[in-house]
């Protein structure tokens, strides 16, 4: 009988982890993981996440015991009949952390076992194993609770919690003296020393944040408070951590289309194929404090789809296949929005996948490839475009490196990509490009996914999507990844109910052009909102709709976030509208900041793609230059205006700056007629 795959590997690795903890209870999860991955036999490159077969003996040897060391560790030569004493050093000063906070290294009382392995060239006994037992006794000075003081607040205070009481107790049989020490001036300990004469006697000691913290700049600060039993010489430590948050500025948003302060940027009619650019300006009207912008992202402004009944048609030819869908409702995405996708969800297989169902619900045509068709998918990506959106929904087989490189190049060239893959451990630059730093895999059973930014359009527009909390174990060893945002990535969902480090599950990056999903489709078959549509399908509807909303409206110059706007300063962002077809487009530009009253603002983006009846040539603009104060090269450019339609229409030209002259500024054109307009730089 042959047993293989991640489902068979999982119990073996779980057993190995138990052996690690039996040998050294102080090991953390990351230390165990590193020991296992660093000692594999490299026989399975490209076939699994580790690239090799687990070597438990080597891994146990690598992990060691933090409380045990030997001196000397190596002897180059031992003469015949000679002997040497090897000193075993037991150290209880470092061990299991009490709260997980950096710097706290209190060793828990208990019994620890390990081994000293002596390896030599003795032909009869090349390896001698000496069992070692280490018992750590509790000190007579007990300090409780084990938690540290973790406080936060805005600059200049107040900070909460501002203090934490510790109970010191003499749990021994003799009198003892104690004292405390710390480093940072923003910490106060009171009282700082004393005596506990009798067994069971207690003393409350308060660790507090004092007034010196009011003068600290924004940032994270750490200190260790040490409680020393003077009688025994044993030190117990507790962490003090302070987060100082910048005071919020005051946000005001204007744009270059009047009225300027209505949070509505209406581009009006723009010919299909042309582009109009306007500015949205974020002002910090506060005279003292900085305004921090944490998100600037567009999202579609769409109505709920409701229950959509659709049909799916498949067309195949020699060079590519295309799936077209016909919906009983109006399309929410432009018909010429070109989509290339790969999906290999074997639980919801073929055209029954959540992704395919979403395409049908949206009434979209798309070009799909299925499990194992990596070469065909890559060829279509490179030669079959241009693609408005590419999707990699990889639940199964291992993607090829060439495909990953092609996807990375596509994104770097400005393409829009939604991607998830069960394998992101290879360190490929694609993941960094998508704003992702891998932390660890989501194993069995799959972890639930929570919306960290529950108001984000990805979870609300056009579908209301419940959190993914009812997931199935479908015998996969890996169900996704815990990640951390990198570059300009913003984590909008994660594996914990509230945002936490290393536990992000959904990353939006590259100005909203890319979405990384740290979870797959296979484990999710639920319909938690009981609306007749799978939750996984509804999420795909929103993801694709989000990208489609960005297709017409672009933000070409969004800076790296978070971005600090100093007092009475501003940040201007270009917004471009490039309609892809004759239709009305709308979207929302969401701006998040640390403004206390208005942490979230939305600017409506509107535009109408129209037939390009007015032809303007040449397409180049007018460029001029000169020194401050003059002279300026006074240039002019003639533009030919032509009527491509079968009727007569009026035209007019508008401009903002008084150093520009346009002549004439308005007129009418009969069918097929042309006229000339001069644009000049005036003195």
Secondary structure by P-SEA (a helix, b strand, c coil): ccccccccaaaaaaaaaaaaaaacccccaaaaaaaaaacccccccccccccccccaaaaaaaaccccccccccccccccccbbbbbbbbbbcccccccccccccccccbbbbbbbbbbbcccccccbbbbbbbbbbbbccccccccccbbbbbcccccccccbbbbbbbccccccccbbbbbccccccccccccccccccbbbbbbbbbccccccccbbbbbbbbbbbcccccbbbbbbbbbbbbccbbbbbbbcccccccccccccccccccbbbbbbbbbbcccccbbbbbccccccccccccccccbbbbbbbcccbbbbbbbbcccccccccbbbbbccccccccccccaaaaaaaaabbbbbbbcccaaaaaaaaacccccccbbbbbcccccccaaaaaaaaaaaaabbbbbbcccccccccccccccbbbbcccccccbbbbbcccccccccccccccccccccccccccccccbbbbccccccccccccccccccccbbbcccccbbbbcccccccccccccccccaaaaaaaaaaaaaaaacccccccccccccccccccbbbbbbbbbbcccbbbbbbbbbbcccccccbbbbbbbbbbccccccccccbbbbbcccccccccbbbbbbbbbbcccccbbbbbbbcccccccccccccccccccbbbbbbbcc
